[in-house]
Amino acid sequence: MDDQTTLLRNSLAVQERPAGVRNSGLAVIGGTTLPVDKLGQEIGQILSHQFLNKQFFSTMESFATSDMVRIPSTTGLLTVLSLVDLDGPYAEDLTAAKFNVLQTIWAIAATVIWVTCGLRQGRPLSSIMNGIIDTVKNEHTNLSVLMYDLEHMVTADSRIRKRTATNLAITLLRSRILHEWGLESSLLWTSEPDVSVKDGIEYIIRLLPDREKNQRYNSQRRDVLISVDLAREPLELVGTGLGKLRSWELHRASPLKLFSALAIQSREIRITHSLLPGLAVGCSSFLRPCLGIDGITGEAVLVLPASSASPAKIPASWCISLPGKPSVSTLAAIAINLITNHILSLVPQGATLLINNSNPALQTALRSKAPGKKIDLTFTSTKPRRKNDSYSVCLYTN
């Protein structure tokens, strides 16, 4: 093990400044509250022999007007430890003056440790600073910035644990050493941009493979076959191919599709039978007549979902309860009636409708509904029939 690795592993073991590392100045900012002020003083004591010039500031504004801002041009490089977010979110009232102080830090500092609270727990004000710092890293390539996130607790005392000061001192010193040495190819050590603390343990963010997302991405370029649970996984019918090669495939519904939240009561339906064509509703909506089973009550229902996925969340007003179990004959009868109504809507009242080679079920439905609109029916067929009726005419071709 070489001296560099030993120093990084035991950064506080050296009671003086490491050789070749210019630790000229340290500015600890923050401490308008007692717990944060105490934390800053403890860190200063731990690093008492590591920096030539060490000063404490309760606010960013007091730092911006101090002599420390001249350190880069007089004595060397400046390291900044910001604890201001522990007193209160710095981005809560981000005025032009406060933003100018940040710009001053980015311009004069070599290493910055910005301590936040609750960033990984989704606290939006901490996330604002995270976004600003991500941008700064790209604009100031000579600046080393590390986000150190403490676990959010109700009180400041509970956020600052027994080893918080020591851990921050080690993190600060390592970041400063790595920045001074640079990214040497022979040094097997990484400079971490983010560290988060949970239950007193430091966690370093790493990218992990996500099998589900990888499969969804790869499915755009090639077929990915998986086994799914029909009772739990949302599936949908998707048309593929063109012309004669057109076919239907069963796909897992993508979680990236955003559906508007239903403000009204809805039911979760597992689709058992569906019609491939959709019904045009209004100017832009298409609903598909389906039969399914209510996931809670087990009741058979006729539904009009907006997508081809199953199970599906459907407004309760778009569900009609049916007796018995869902069946193909029930859905076929519904389809015949829909087609019949559409055909009759195109025929003027009192006219004659001529239909060739129609389905027997369609003929029955038309015969029952045409008289109501005073429409005469004539059915023609190219196939001879054993029984003749007043509606049908058989056509013979030579």
KEKE-3310 file (N, C-alpha, C; in steps of 0.2 Angstrom, whole numbers, plus 5000, padded with zeros to 4 digits):
npx = (5004:5003:5009:5000:4987:4987:4986:4973:4965:4967:4965:4964:4974:4986:4995:4998:4999:4997:5011:5014:5001:4991:4984:4978:4968:4953:4936:4922:4905:4890:4879:4870:4861:4861:4865:4871:4881:4889:4893:4901:4911:4917:4921:4931:4940:4944:4951:4962:4976:4977:4975:4982:4975:4960:4943:4927:4911:4895:4885:4882:4883:4892:4903:4906:4910:4922:4940:4944:4940:4950:4960:4963:4971:4981:4987:4985:4975:4957:4946:4929:4917:4901:4888:4876:4863:4859:4855:4844:4835:4844:4840:4827:4823:4829:4837:4844:4855:4859:4862:4872:4882:4884:4890:4902:4908:4909:4918:4930:4934:4942:4939:4923:4912:4896:4883:4868:4851:4840:4839:4839:4827:4817:4815:4811:4817:4830:4833:4834:4846:4854:4852:4857:4871:4874:4874:4884:4896:4898:4901:4911:4925:4937:4933:4929:4916:4906:4891:4884:4873:4863:4852:4835:4828:4816:4821:4836:4846:4844:4848:4861:4873:4884:4896:4895:4903:4916:4915:4912:4924:4933:4928:4929:4943:4948:4942:4948:4962:4961:4957:4968:4978:4973:4966:4974:4980:4986:4981:4970:4957:4941:4934:4920:4905:4893:4887:4877:4868:4861:4853:4865:4875:4886:4881:4886:4882:4877:4876:4865:4861:4845:4834:4821:4818:4829:4825:4813:4818:4826:4816:4812:4820:4822:4813:4808:4805:4794:4788:4773:4761:4744:4734:4739:4748:4748:4742:4742:4734:4743:4745:4755:4767:4764:4751:4748:4756:4752:4748:4742:4749:4753:4757:4766:4760:4767:4774:4777:4768:4757:4742:4728:4723:4709:4696:4684:4673:4680:4683:4692:4695:4697:4700:4691:4685:4686:4682:4691:4689:4687:4676:4671:4671:4665:4676:4689:4692:4693:4684:4684:4673:4671:4671:4672:4679:4675:4688:4687:4673:4670:4661:4653:4655:4650:4661:4669:4684:4697:4709:4719:4724:4725:4724:4712:4709:4693:4681:4667:4654:4655:4654:4644:4634:4632:4622:4627:4642:4655:4654:4657:4646:4638:4645:4646:4633:4631:4640:4634:4622:4627:4633:4621:4614:4622:4622:4608:4608:4613:4604:4590:4574:4560:4567:4574:4584:4597:4606:4619:4624:4624:4627:4618:4614:4615:4605:4594:4594:4593:4580:4572:4574:4573:4559:4555:4561:4554:4560:4563:4568:4580:4587:4601:4609:4622:4622:4612:4597:4587:4575:4563:4560:4551:4560:4572:4582:4589:4604:4610:4624:4632)
npy = (4994:5011:5028:5037:5031:5026:5039:5043:5034:5035:5049:5058:5054:5060:5073:5085:5096:5087:5082:5091:5095:5109:5116:5130:5139:5138:5140:5139:5140:5145:5143:5150:5144:5135:5121:5119:5128:5123:5111:5116:5121:5110:5103:5112:5110:5097:5098:5106:5106:5105:5116:5132:5144:5147:5150:5155:5158:5164:5167:5167:5180:5187:5180:5184:5197:5196:5195:5182:5180:5185:5175:5166:5174:5178:5169:5156:5141:5139:5131:5127:5124:5122:5124:5130:5126:5118:5126:5132:5130:5136:5140:5144:5157:5164:5177:5190:5195:5184:5175:5180:5179:5165:5164:5171:5161:5150:5156:5158:5147:5131:5119:5113:5109:5105:5104:5097:5093:5080:5079:5067:5062:5068:5082:5097:5110:5107:5100:5110:5117:5106:5105:5117:5116:5105:5111:5121:5113:5109:5121:5127:5119:5117:5117:5108:5100:5094:5085:5083:5074:5075:5064:5068:5075:5079:5089:5099:5094:5080:5077:5079:5068:5058:5056:5064:5076:5071:5063:5072:5080:5071:5068:5081:5083:5072:5075:5087:5083:5074:5083:5091:5082:5078:5068:5055:5042:5031:5030:5022:5027:5035:5051:5056:5063:5064:5061:5052:5051:5039:5033:5035:5029:5031:5033:5030:5035:5024:5018:5006:4990:4990:4978:4978:4990:4990:4979:4985:4995:4988:4981:4989:4987:4974:4958:4954:4942:4937:4930:4932:4937:4935:4939:4950:4958:4972:4971:4973:4974:4975:4982:4976:4976:4978:4979:4963:4957:4961:4960:4955:4958:4953:4963:4969:4982:4998:5007:5020:5027:5040:5042:5052:5056:5049:5058:5054:5041:5025:5008:4993:4983:4967:4962:4951:4948:4956:4968:4971:4983:5001:5012:5028:5042:5057:5070:5065:5054:5036:5022:5005:4992:4980:4965:4960:4956:4962:4967:4967:4964:4953:4953:4951:4962:4975:4985:5001:5004:5015:5011:4997:4989:4977:4972:4986:5003:5010:5022:5021:5024:5020:5007:4992:4981:4964:4949:4932:4925:4932:4931:4925:4925:4935:4947:4947:4949:4962:4969:4966:4974:4987:4988:4987:4998:5008:5006:5009:5022:5029:5028:5036:5040:5030:5025:5012:4998:4989:4975:4964:4947:4946:4943:4931:4934:4948:4951:4947:4957:4969:4967:4968:4981:4990:4993:5002:5014:5015:5009:5000:4983:4974:4959:4952:4937:4927:4914:4899:4897:4886:4890:4902:4920:4935:4945:4942:4939:4929:4929:4924:4919:4919)
npz = (5000:4995:5000:4997:4996:5009:5016:5011:5017:5030:5034:5044:5053:5051:5058:5053:5039:5023:5013:4998:4997:4996:5008:5011:5016:5026:5026:5036:5035:5042:5056:5063:5071:5087:5087:5075:5075:5085:5078:5068:5075:5081:5070:5066:5076:5074:5062:5065:5063:5050:5041:5036:5038:5046:5047:5054:5049:5052:5042:5024:5019:5028:5026:5012:5013:5020:5023:5018:5005:4997:4998:4987:4979:4986:4996:4991:4989:4992:5003:5006:5018:5019:5030:5030:5025:5035:5045:5040:5024:5011:4999:5001:5001:4989:4985:4974:4979:4988:4978:4972:4981:4981:4968:4970:4979:4970:4961:4968:4976:4978:4983:4988:5001:5002:5013:5015:5020:5020:5007:4999:5003:4996:4999:4993:4993:4996:4985:4975:4977:4974:4960:4956:4959:4951:4939:4941:4942:4928:4923:4930:4928:4936:4949:4963:4970:4982:4987:5003:5011:5025:5035:5036:5051:5064:5073:5074:5082:5082:5069:5069:5072:5084:5077:5066:5065:5064:5052:5043:5043:5038:5025:5020:5020:5012:5000:4997:4996:4985:4975:4974:4970:4958:4945:4945:4935:4941:4953:4963:4967:4969:4966:4975:4970:4978:4994:5005:5021:5031:5045:5052:5044:5030:5013:4996:4980:4967:4951:4946:4938:4930:4927:4922:4916:4906:4898:4893:4885:4876:4869:4859:4849:4847:4849:4865:4876:4889:4905:4912:4925:4923:4931:4938:4931:4920:4903:4885:4869:4854:4838:4825:4811:4793:4780:4773:4782:4794:4811:4828:4844:4861:4873:4887:4897:4896:4909:4907:4901:4903:4911:4914:4930:4938:4943:4947:4954:4951:4944:4945:4932:4925:4909:4899:4887:4871:4858:4843:4835:4839:4847:4841:4851:4853:4848:4848:4855:4858:4862:4868:4866:4879:4888:4905:4922:4938:4949:4962:4967:4959:4949:4933:4920:4907:4899:4894:4890:4889:4884:4878:4888:4901:4918:4920:4924:4926:4924:4935:4929:4916:4916:4915:4924:4922:4921:4926:4918:4909:4891:4874:4866:4871:4869:4856:4852:4857:4848:4836:4837:4839:4826:4818:4822:4818:4804:4801:4804:4794:4784:4775:4782:4777:4766:4755:4760:4754:4756:4754:4755:4769:4787:4796:4809:4809:4800:4807:4817:4810:4804:4816:4820:4809:4805:4814:4810:4798:4787:4772:4769:4759:4756:4748:4740:4735:4737:4736:4745:4755:4761:4757:4759:4761:4762:4755:4741:4729:4720:4704:4696:4679)
capx = (5000:5008:5008:4994:4982:4987:4983:4966:4961:4967:4966:4965:4980:4992:4994:5000:4997:5000:5016:5011:4994:4991:4978:4980:4962:4947:4930:4916:4900:4884:4879:4865:4858:4867:4868:4875:4887:4893:4895:4906:4917:4920:4925:4937:4945:4947:4956:4966:4983:4977:4975:4985:4970:4954:4939:4920:4906:4888:4881:4885:4885:4897:4909:4907:4913:4928:4946:4945:4938:4956:4965:4966:4976:4987:4991:4984:4968:4952:4941:4923:4912:4894:4883:4870:4857:4856:4851:4838:4836:4847:4836:4820:4822:4835:4837:4849:4861:4861:4864:4879:4887:4886:4894:4908:4911:4911:4924:4937:4935:4945:4935:4917:4908:4889:4880:4861:4847:4834:4839:4837:4820:4813:4814:4812:4822:4837:4834:4836:4853:4857:4852:4862:4877:4876:4876:4891:4901:4899:4903:4918:4928:4942:4930:4927:4910:4903:4885:4884:4866:4861:4845:4831:4824:4812:4825:4843:4850:4844:4851:4868:4875:4890:4901:4894:4909:4922:4914:4913:4931:4937:4926:4932:4950:4949:4940:4954:4968:4960:4957:4975:4982:4970:4964:4980:4978:4989:4977:4964:4952:4937:4931:4913:4901:4887:4887:4871:4869:4855:4854:4872:4879:4887:4880:4888:4877:4880:4872:4864:4857:4838:4832:4814:4819:4833:4820:4808:4822:4828:4811:4811:4824:4821:4808:4810:4799:4794:4782:4769:4755:4739:4730:4742:4752:4743:4744:4738:4735:4746:4746:4762:4767:4760:4748:4747:4760:4749:4746:4741:4753:4751:4762:4766:4758:4772:4773:4779:4762:4754:4735:4725:4720:4702:4693:4677:4674:4683:4683:4698:4692:4701:4697:4691:4684:4686:4682:4697:4688:4685:4670:4673:4667:4667:4681:4696:4692:4690:4683:4683:4668:4674:4668:4677:4677:4678:4694:4685:4667:4670:4655:4654:4653:4652:4665:4672:4690:4701:4715:4719:4727:4721:4718:4712:4705:4688:4675:4661:4649:4657:4653:4637:4634:4629:4621:4631:4649:4656:4654:4658:4639:4635:4649:4644:4626:4632:4643:4629:4617:4631:4633:4615:4612:4626:4619:4602:4608:4615:4598:4585:4568:4556:4570:4575:4591:4599:4612:4621:4628:4624:4627:4611:4613:4614:4598:4589:4594:4590:4573:4569:4575:4571:4552:4554:4562:4551:4565:4562:4574:4580:4594:4603:4614:4625:4621:4605:4594:4582:4569:4563:4556:4549:4565:4578:4583:4595:4607:4614:4629:4634)
capy = (5000:5017:5033:5041:5027:5027:5045:5044:5029:5038:5056:5062:5052:5065:5079:5091:5096:5082:5085:5092:5097:5116:5118:5137:5142:5134:5144:5136:5144:5142:5142:5154:5140:5133:5114:5120:5132:5118:5106:5119:5122:5103:5101:5116:5107:5091:5100:5112:5106:5104:5122:5138:5150:5144:5155:5153:5163:5162:5168:5168:5187:5189:5177:5187:5203:5195:5194:5176:5180:5186:5170:5163:5178:5179:5163:5149:5138:5140:5126:5130:5120:5126:5121:5135:5122:5115:5132:5133:5130:5142:5141:5146:5164:5165:5183:5191:5196:5178:5171:5183:5176:5159:5165:5172:5155:5146:5159:5158:5141:5126:5113:5115:5103:5108:5100:5097:5089:5078:5079:5060:5061:5072:5089:5101:5116:5105:5098:5116:5118:5101:5107:5123:5114:5101:5116:5124:5108:5109:5128:5128:5112:5117:5117:5101:5101:5087:5086:5079:5075:5072:5062:5074:5074:5085:5094:5099:5090:5073:5077:5079:5063:5059:5055:5069:5081:5067:5061:5078:5082:5066:5069:5087:5082:5068:5079:5092:5080:5071:5088:5093:5077:5077:5061:5051:5035:5026:5031:5018:5030:5039:5057:5056:5070:5064:5056:5053:5048:5036:5029:5036:5026:5035:5029:5033:5034:5020:5016:4998:4988:4989:4973:4979:4996:4988:4975:4989:4999:4984:4979:4994:4985:4967:4955:4952:4937:4937:4927:4937:4935:4938:4942:4956:4962:4975:4969:4977:4971:4980:4980:4976:4975:4981:4975:4956:4955:4965:4955:4957:4954:4954:4967:4972:4990:5002:5012:5027:5030:5044:5042:5057:5054:5050:5062:5051:5034:5020:5001:4990:4977:4962:4961:4944:4948:4963:4969:4975:4990:5005:5017:5035:5045:5064:5072:5063:5048:5030:5017:4999:4988:4974:4961:4959:4954:4967:4964:4967:4961:4947:4954:4952:4969:4977:4991:5005:5006:5020:5008:4990:4986:4974:4976:4993:5007:5012:5025:5017:5026:5017:5000:4990:4975:4959:4943:4927:4926:4935:4926:4927:4927:4942:4952:4947:4952:4969:4971:4966:4979:4993:4989:4988:5005:5013:5006:5012:5029:5031:5027:5040:5037:5028:5022:5005:4996:4983:4972:4958:4942:4948:4938:4930:4938:4955:4951:4947:4963:4974:4966:4970:4988:4994:4995:5008:5020:5015:5007:4993:4979:4968:4955:4948:4932:4923:4907:4897:4895:4881:4893:4909:4924:4941:4950:4939:4938:4925:4931:4918:4922:4914)
capz = (5000:4995:5005:4995:4998:5017:5018:5010:5021:5037:5033:5051:5056:5050:5062:5049:5032:5019:5008:4991:4997:4999:5012:5014:5020:5027:5028:5038:5035:5045:5063:5066:5077:5092:5085:5069:5077:5088:5074:5064:5080:5082:5064:5066:5081:5072:5057:5068:5061:5043:5037:5039:5040:5047:5050:5055:5047:5053:5036:5018:5018:5032:5022:5006:5015:5024:5020:5015:4998:4994:4999:4981:4975:4990:4999:4989:4987:4998:5004:5009:5021:5020:5034:5030:5024:5042:5049:5036:5017:5008:4993:5003:4999:4985:4981:4969:4984:4990:4972:4970:4986:4978:4962:4973:4981:4964:4958:4972:4980:4975:4985:4992:5003:5004:5018:5015:5025:5017:4999:4997:5005:4992:5001:4986:4994:4995:4978:4971:4978:4970:4953:4955:4960:4945:4934:4942:4940:4921:4921:4933:4928:4940:4955:4966:4974:4985:4991:5009:5014:5032:5036:5039:5057:5066:5076:5072:5087:5080:5063:5070:5077:5087:5072:5061:5064:5061:5046:5038:5042:5034:5019:5017:5019:5006:4994:4996:4994:4978:4970:4973:4967:4952:4944:4942:4932:4945:4960:4963:4972:4966:4969:4975:4970:4982:4999:5009:5027:5034:5051:5054:5039:5024:5007:4990:4975:4962:4946:4946:4932:4931:4922:4919:4911:4901:4894:4890:4880:4871:4866:4854:4844:4846:4853:4872:4878:4897:4908:4916:4929:4920:4936:4941:4926:4915:4897:4880:4862:4850:4831:4822:4804:4788:4775:4774:4788:4800:4816:4834:4849:4868:4876:4894:4896:4898:4915:4905:4898:4908:4911:4918:4936:4938:4949:4949:4956:4946:4945:4942:4928:4922:4903:4897:4880:4868:4851:4841:4833:4844:4845:4841:4856:4853:4842:4848:4860:4855:4867:4865:4870:4882:4894:4910:4929:4943:4953:4969:4968:4955:4945:4926:4917:4900:4900:4888:4892:4884:4881:4877:4893:4906:4921:4918:4929:4921:4928:4936:4925:4910:4918:4916:4927:4918:4924:4924:4917:4902:4886:4868:4863:4874:4866:4848:4852:4858:4842:4830:4839:4837:4819:4816:4824:4814:4797:4800:4805:4787:4779:4776:4784:4771:4760:4755:4761:4750:4759:4750:4759:4776:4792:4799:4815:4807:4797:4812:4821:4806:4804:4822:4821:4803:4805:4818:4806:4791:4781:4769:4769:4754:4757:4742:4742:4729:4739:4736:4751:4755:4763:4754:4763:4758:4762:4752:4734:4727:4713:4701:4691:4674)
cpx = (5004:5005:5001:4987:4981:4984:4976:4962:4961:4969:4967:4971:4986:4990:4996:4998:5001:5005:5013:5004:4993:4984:4979:4974:4956:4941:4924:4911:4894:4885:4875:4861:4863:4869:4873:4882:4892:4896:4901:4912:4921:4924:4931:4942:4948:4952:4961:4973:4983:4977:4978:4981:4963:4949:4932:4916:4899:4883:4885:4887:4891:4904:4911:4911:4920:4934:4948:4944:4945:4961:4967:4971:4982:4991:4989:4977:4964:4948:4936:4919:4906:4890:4876:4863:4854:4853:4844:4839:4838:4843:4829:4818:4829:4835:4843:4856:4864:4864:4871:4884:4889:4891:4901:4912:4914:4918:4931:4939:4938:4941:4929:4913:4901:4885:4872:4857:4841:4833:4837:4830:4815:4811:4816:4817:4829:4839:4836:4843:4857:4857:4857:4869:4879:4877:4883:4896:4903:4902:4910:4921:4934:4940:4928:4922:4907:4897:4885:4877:4865:4854:4841:4827:4820:4816:4832:4847:4850:4847:4858:4870:4882:4896:4901:4900:4915:4921:4915:4920:4935:4935:4929:4939:4952:4947:4946:4960:4967:4960:4964:4979:4980:4969:4969:4977:4980:4985:4971:4959:4948:4935:4924:4910:4895:4888:4880:4871:4862:4857:4862:4877:4879:4885:4882:4884:4881:4875:4871:4860:4849:4835:4826:4815:4824:4829:4816:4812:4824:4822:4809:4815:4824:4816:4811:4804:4800:4788:4779:4763:4749:4734:4733:4745:4747:4746:4739:4739:4738:4747:4753:4762:4763:4757:4746:4751:4757:4746:4745:4746:4751:4757:4761:4765:4764:4770:4774:4773:4758:4746:4733:4722:4712:4699:4687:4679:4676:4683:4689:4695:4698:4698:4697:4690:4684:4685:4688:4695:4686:4679:4673:4668:4669:4672:4687:4697:4689:4690:4682:4678:4671:4670:4674:4674:4680:4682:4692:4679:4666:4664:4657:4651:4654:4655:4667:4678:4693:4707:4714:4722:4722:4726:4718:4707:4700:4683:4669:4655:4649:4656:4646:4637:4630:4628:4625:4639:4650:4657:4654:4651:4636:4639:4647:4637:4627:4635:4638:4624:4621:4631:4627:4613:4616:4624:4613:4602:4610:4610:4593:4578:4564:4560:4571:4582:4592:4606:4613:4626:4629:4624:4620:4609:4611:4607:4593:4588:4591:4582:4569:4569:4573:4564:4551:4556:4559:4555:4563:4568:4574:4587:4595:4609:4616:4624:4614:4603:4588:4575:4569:4558:4555:4555:4571:4577:4589:4598:4611:4618:4631:4641)
cpy = (5006:5022:5037:5037:5027:5033:5046:5039:5032:5045:5060:5060:5056:5071:5085:5091:5091:5085:5085:5094:5104:5117:5125:5139:5137:5139:5139:5141:5141:5142:5148:5151:5136:5126:5115:5123:5127:5113:5109:5120:5115:5101:5105:5113:5101:5092:5105:5112:5105:5110:5128:5143:5147:5149:5153:5159:5160:5162:5168:5175:5189:5186:5182:5194:5203:5195:5188:5176:5182:5181:5167:5167:5179:5173:5156:5147:5138:5134:5129:5124:5124:5122:5125:5131:5119:5120:5133:5133:5136:5145:5144:5153:5166:5171:5184:5192:5189:5174:5174:5181:5169:5159:5167:5166:5151:5149:5158:5152:5136:5119:5116:5109:5107:5103:5101:5093:5087:5078:5072:5058:5065:5079:5094:5107:5113:5103:5104:5117:5112:5102:5112:5120:5109:5105:5119:5119:5108:5116:5129:5121:5112:5117:5110:5103:5094:5089:5081:5079:5071:5070:5067:5071:5080:5090:5094:5095:5083:5072:5076:5074:5063:5059:5060:5073:5077:5065:5066:5080:5077:5067:5075:5086:5078:5072:5084:5089:5077:5077:5091:5088:5076:5069:5057:5044:5029:5026:5027:5021:5035:5045:5057:5062:5070:5059:5057:5049:5045:5032:5029:5032:5030:5030:5033:5030:5030:5019:5008:4996:4987:4985:4975:4985:4994:4984:4980:4993:4994:4981:4983:4991:4978:4964:4952:4948:4936:4933:4932:4934:4938:4942:4949:4961:4965:4974:4973:4973:4977:4978:4981:4974:4979:4977:4968:4953:4958:4959:4959:4954:4957:4957:4969:4980:4993:5007:5019:5031:5033:5044:5048:5054:5055:5053:5059:5044:5029:5013:4998:4983:4973:4960:4954:4943:4955:4963:4973:4982:4994:5009:5024:5039:5053:5065:5068:5056:5042:5025:5011:4995:4981:4971:4960:4957:4960:4963:4963:4963:4954:4947:4954:4959:4970:4984:4994:5008:5011:5017:5001:4986:4983:4971:4983:4997:5011:5016:5021:5018:5023:5009:4998:4983:4970:4952:4937:4928:4929:4929:4929:4929:4934:4947:4953:4950:4960:4972:4971:4972:4986:4994:4990:4996:5010:5012:5010:5020:5033:5031:5032:5037:5036:5026:5015:5003:4990:4981:4965:4954:4944:4942:4937:4934:4945:4956:4951:4954:4969:4973:4968:4978:4993:4997:5001:5015:5020:5013:5000:4990:4974:4965:4951:4943:4929:4916:4905:4895:4890:4885:4900:4913:4931:4946:4948:4938:4934:4927:4925:4921:4917:4913)
cpz = (5000:5000:5003:4997:5006:5019:5017:5015:5028:5037:5039:5055:5056:5053:5059:5042:5028:5014:5001:4991:5000:5002:5015:5018:5020:5029:5030:5039:5037:5052:5066:5072:5081:5089:5079:5070:5081:5084:5070:5069:5081:5076:5063:5070:5078:5066:5059:5065:5053:5038:5040:5042:5040:5050:5049:5053:5049:5047:5030:5017:5022:5029:5016:5007:5019:5020:5017:5008:4994:4995:4992:4978:4979:4993:4996:4987:4994:4998:5008:5012:5022:5024:5034:5029:5031:5046:5046:5029:5014:5002:4994:5000:4995:4981:4977:4973:4986:4984:4971:4975:4984:4972:4965:4975:4975:4961:4961:4975:4976:4977:4989:4994:5005:5007:5017:5020:5021:5010:4996:4999:5002:4995:4995:4987:4993:4988:4973:4971:4974:4963:4952:4955:4954:4939:4934:4940:4933:4919:4924:4934:4933:4948:4957:4971:4976:4989:4997:5012:5020:5031:5039:5045:5059:5069:5074:5076:5084:5074:5064:5075:5080:5083:5066:5059:5061:5054:5041:5037:5038:5027:5016:5015:5013:5000:4992:4993:4986:4973:4969:4969:4959:4951:4940:4940:4937:4952:4959:4968:4968:4970:4969:4975:4975:4988:5003:5015:5029:5039:5053:5049:5033:5018:5001:4984:4970:4957:4946:4940:4934:4925:4918:4914:4905:4896:4890:4884:4875:4867:4860:4848:4842:4850:4860:4875:4886:4899:4913:4920:4926:4925:4939:4936:4921:4908:4892:4874:4858:4843:4829:4815:4800:4783:4777:4780:4795:4805:4823:4839:4856:4871:4883:4893:4899:4904:4913:4902:4904:4907:4916:4924:4936:4944:4951:4951:4950:4948:4942:4939:4925:4915:4901:4890:4877:4861:4849:4838:4839:4842:4846:4846:4855:4847:4842:4852:4856:4861:4864:4869:4872:4887:4899:4917:4933:4948:4960:4971:4964:4950:4938:4924:4910:4902:4893:4890:4887:4881:4881:4882:4898:4912:4919:4923:4924:4926:4929:4932:4918:4911:4919:4918:4922:4922:4922:4923:4910:4897:4879:4864:4865:4870:4859:4848:4852:4851:4836:4831:4837:4830:4816:4816:4819:4806:4796:4801:4798:4782:4780:4778:4778:4765:4760:4756:4758:4753:4756:4755:4766:4781:4795:4805:4814:4804:4802:4816:4816:4805:4810:4823:4815:4803:4809:4815:4799:4786:4779:4768:4763:4755:4751:4744:4736:4731:4739:4743:4750:4757:4760:4759:4759:4758:4758:4745:4733:4720:4711:4696:4686:4674)
residu = (MET:ASP:ASP:GLN:THR:THR:LEU:LEU:ARG:ASN:SER:LEU:ALA:VAL:GLN:GLU:ARG:PRO:ALA:GLY:VAL:ARG:ASN:SER:GLY:LEU:ALA:VAL:ILE:GLY:GLY:THR:THR:LEU:PRO:VAL:ASP:LYS:LEU:GLY:GLN:GLU:ILE:GLY:GLN:ILE:LEU:SER:HIS:GLN:PHE:LEU:ASN:LYS:GLN:PHE:PHE:SER:THR:MET:GLU:SER:PHE:ALA:THR:SER:ASP:MET:VAL:ARG:ILE:PRO:SER:THR:THR:GLY:LEU:LEU:THR:VAL:LEU:SER:LEU:VAL:ASP:LEU:ASP:GLY:PRO:TYR:ALA:GLU:ASP:LEU:THR:ALA:ALA:LYS:PHE:ASN:VAL:LEU:GLN:THR:ILE:TRP:ALA:ILE:ALA:ALA:THR:VAL:ILE:TRP:VAL:THR:CYS:GLY:LEU:ARG:GLN:GLY:ARG:PRO:LEU:SER:SER:ILE:MET:ASN:GLY:ILE:ILE:ASP:THR:VAL:LYS:ASN:GLU:HIS:THR:ASN:LEU:SER:VAL:LEU:MET:TYR:ASP:LEU:GLU:HIS:MET:VAL:THR:ALA:ASP:SER:ARG:ILE:ARG:LYS:ARG:THR:ALA:THR:ASN:LEU:ALA:ILE:THR:LEU:LEU:ARG:SER:ARG:ILE:LEU:HIS:GLU:TRP:GLY:LEU:GLU:SER:SER:LEU:LEU:TRP:THR:SER:GLU:PRO:ASP:VAL:SER:VAL:LYS:ASP:GLY:ILE:GLU:TYR:ILE:ILE:ARG:LEU:LEU:PRO:ASP:ARG:GLU:LYS:ASN:GLN:ARG:TYR:ASN:SER:GLN:ARG:ARG:ASP:VAL:LEU:ILE:SER:VAL:ASP:LEU:ALA:ARG:GLU:PRO:LEU:GLU:LEU:VAL:GLY:THR:GLY:LEU:GLY:LYS:LEU:ARG:SER:TRP:GLU:LEU:HIS:ARG:ALA:SER:PRO:LEU:LYS:LEU:PHE:SER:ALA:LEU:ALA:ILE:GLN:SER:ARG:GLU:ILE:ARG:ILE:THR:HIS:SER:LEU:LEU:PRO:GLY:LEU:ALA:VAL:GLY:CYS:SER:SER:PHE:LEU:ARG:PRO:CYS:LEU:GLY:ILE:ASP:GLY:ILE:THR:GLY:GLU:ALA:VAL:LEU:VAL:LEU:PRO:ALA:SER:SER:ALA:SER:PRO:ALA:LYS:ILE:PRO:ALA:SER:TRP:CYS:ILE:SER:LEU:PRO:GLY:LYS:PRO:SER:VAL:SER:THR:LEU:ALA:ALA:ILE:ALA:ILE:ASN:LEU:ILE:THR:ASN:HIS:ILE:LEU:SER:LEU:VAL:PRO:GLN:GLY:ALA:THR:LEU:LEU:ILE:ASN:ASN:SER:ASN:PRO:ALA:LEU:GLN:THR:ALA:LEU:ARG:SER:LYS:ALA:PRO:GLY:LYS:LYS:ILE:ASP:LEU:THR:PHE:THR:SER:THR:LYS:PRO:ARG:ARG:LYS:ASN:ASP:SER:TYR:SER:VAL:CYS:LEU:TYR:THR:ASN)
# end
